[in-house]
């Protein structure tokens, strides 16, 4: 019985730790303008082998634009269509129980994936859907190891933290 309770406590603490959304800000030293973000880390569906064993993925909400971006420290995504300085990817995503595909763009020199289908209105629609989701999954393939699914706990997302960050 103690082992079961300990296992449940470990699972619950791991889940709540990743459900925490942290406030992040960045001040441009040239303009002195501060951008505010909310961010939480995702969990991979499996232990990743070298050279991806320390890979991280975070979902970031831009408080100014109202859009979400995905940080990926593993930079060897496979597939996609090559553009001038970027690649586009049609990736499988899951909003709670709804599986679909979403087009993303990733610059060659940036660790961020951004949804791109349909312009600003569609990106804001994607953001609204994420805000209404408890759990979001993002799947992409990495060179030599194949498919990795990242799970993001959206239940702790609170857009009002943007306003609180701006007033502090």
N, C-alpha and C positions, 0 to 999 in steps of 0.2 A: 504494500500500500504506500509506504514512504517513497519507494522508487517511482511509482506512478505520479504521486504529488510533486516530487522533485522534477520529473520530466515535464509535467504540465507547467510548472513554474518557469522552467528554462524556456519552453516554447512561448509562453505568454510574455516573458520579459524580452525575448528576442523580437517578438512582433511589435510590442509597444515601443521599443527603442527605435525601430525603423519607421514607425508611424509619426514620430516627432518631426515637425517641420521647423527648420531653423531660419532665423532672419539673417540675411547676408546683405552687405552693402558694399558699394565700390564708388569711391569719389575720384572723378577725373581731375588730375592735378593741374591741367591746363584751364579748365572752365570752372573748377570747384563745384561742379554739379554732382550730386550723389544719386546713384541708382539703387533701388531697393529690390531685393529678391527674397523669395521663400524657397526652401530647398529641403528635400529628404532623399535618403539613400534607398536604392533598390537592392533586392536579393536575387542572386543567380539561382537557376534551378538545379545546378550541380556544382561540385568543386571543380574549378577550372585548372587545367594543367599548365605547366610552364610553356610559354612565357606569359600566360594570362593569369597566373595564380594570384596576383595582387590586383586584378582588375576591379574597378568600381564603376557603378553607374548611379547617377543622381538625376532626379527630375527637378527642374528649376522653374519657378513661376516668376515672371518679370512683372513687378507691381505697376510699372508705368504702362507697358503695352498690353497687359492682360493676357499674354501668351505664355505657353510652356515650351521648354527646351529640355533636351536630354543630354546630359554629360556622359561620355563613354571614355574611360581611360584606355581601353584596349583599342588601338587604332587600326587594326587590320580587318575591317569589315570586307566581306567578299560580295561579289555580284554588283548590281547597280549599273546605272548608265553614266558614262563619263561625260562631263560638261567641261567648260572652260574654267578650271580651278575648283571644281566640285564634282560630286557624284550624287545622283538621285537613287533612292531605294524604294521599292514597294515592299513594305514590311507588314507582317501579321501583327495585329494588336488585339487586345481583348479588354473590353469595358465590362467589368463584372462578368456576366455570362454571355456577352455578345462578342463573337469573333468576327473581325473584319480586316481589311487591308487599308493602309494609310501610306501615302507618298511622303518621303522625308528627303531632306537635302543635308549634305555634310560637306563642308569645305575641306580641301586637302590639308590645310594647316590648322584645323580647329577640331577640338574633341566634342563638338556639339552637333547633335542631330536636331533638325527643326522640321515640323510638319509644313508642307508647302502647297497642298492641293487647294486650288480655287481662290487664292489670294487672301487678303486680310480677313474678310468676313468668314471664310471657311476656317481659317486658323483660330479665330475667336469662337466659332462653333465647336471646333475640336476642344478648345479650352473649357467651354461651358460643359461639354460632355464629360471631360475629366473631373471637373468640380463636382459633378453629380454622381461620380463613381466612387465606390468603396475600395475596389482593387483594380489596378491596371497592369496588364502584361504587355511586354514589348519583346518581339523575337527578331534576332538577326544572326547571321552566320559570321564566324570568325575564321580566318585563314588556318587551315589544317585541323581544326577541331569541330567545325560545323556549327549547328544551331545552338544558341544560348537564349534562354527565356529569362527576362528580368521581371520581377514582380515588385510593384510599388504600392504601398499601403496609402491610399488617398483619404482614409477616414479621418486623419488628423488635420487635413488641409483647412485653413481658416483665412480667408482673404482679408478679414479685418486686421490681421497681424501686419499687413502692409501699411495701413493707416497708423497703427501703433508705432511701427518702426520709424516712420517719417516724422513723428512728433517727438521722438526721443533724441 
